[in-house]
């Protein structure tokens, strides 16, 4: 396996990881932004007030998206295994 093949595999892996993590990261950012806005408007500066809703939203999103996440991971793995002969020579 040459360096170009290794770089291609690493690039595809990073893109897949980004696609799998992006919904949770976006949801966490939106919740943090909303909670920061609420804290600024009310004057309450409690750190646990932002952490708990963010954790709950990310947890619920992971549970809801678990079938899609599993399907994407399995399809990526199957594609990797079926094209393995191309990567190894």
N, C-alpha and C positions, 0 to 999 in steps of 0.2 A: 504494500500500500504506500503510495507516494504522498508527499506533503499536500498536493492539491486535493487529493481524495480526502485526506484527514481534515483539511480546512473546510471542504464542502460538507462533510458529515457534521463537523462542529457547528457550522453555520446553520444547517437544517435543524440541529438539536436546539440551538439557542432560539431560533424562530419559533419552534414548537413550544418550548418552555415559556416564551413570552406570550404566545397565544393562550396558553393554559392559565397563566398567572394574571393576565391583564384585567379580566373582569373583577377579580378580588381586589387588585390594587386600585382600580378606578373607584370601586365602591368605598374602599377605605378612605381614599382621598376626598370623595364627596361628603362622606359622613364627618370627617375631620373638619372640612370647610364649614359645613352647616353648624356643627357644634361650636366651632370657634366663633362664628358669627353670633350664635345665641349667647355664648359666654361674654362676648364683647358688649352686646346689647343689654344684658342683664347685670353685668358687673361681677358675676360669680366666676372666680378663678380657681376651679377645682380640677386637678389633673385627672382624677378618676372619672369625672363627668365626660371626658372625651374618650377615654380608653375603653370603657365598658360598652357603649353603643357601637364603637368601631369593631370590637371583638365579636359582639352579637351579630352584627350585620355580615361580617366576613364568614362567621360560622354558618349562618343560615344560607348564605350564598353558596358556600361549598357543599352543603347538604343538598340544596336544590339542584345544583349543577353537576352533582356527582355522576349521573349517567352520561352526560356530554363529555365530562373530563375523562371518564373511563373509556368511552368510545374513541376519543381523539388519541389517547395514549395507546390503546390497543391497535388502532389503525396505523399509527406511526411505527409501532414495533413490528407489525406484520409487514408493512412496506419495507422496513429496514432488513428484515430477515429474508424477504423474497428477492431483494436486490443485493444480497450479500455476495453472491458470486461476481457481481460487477465490481464491487469494492475490493475484494481480495485478489482478483485477477483470475 
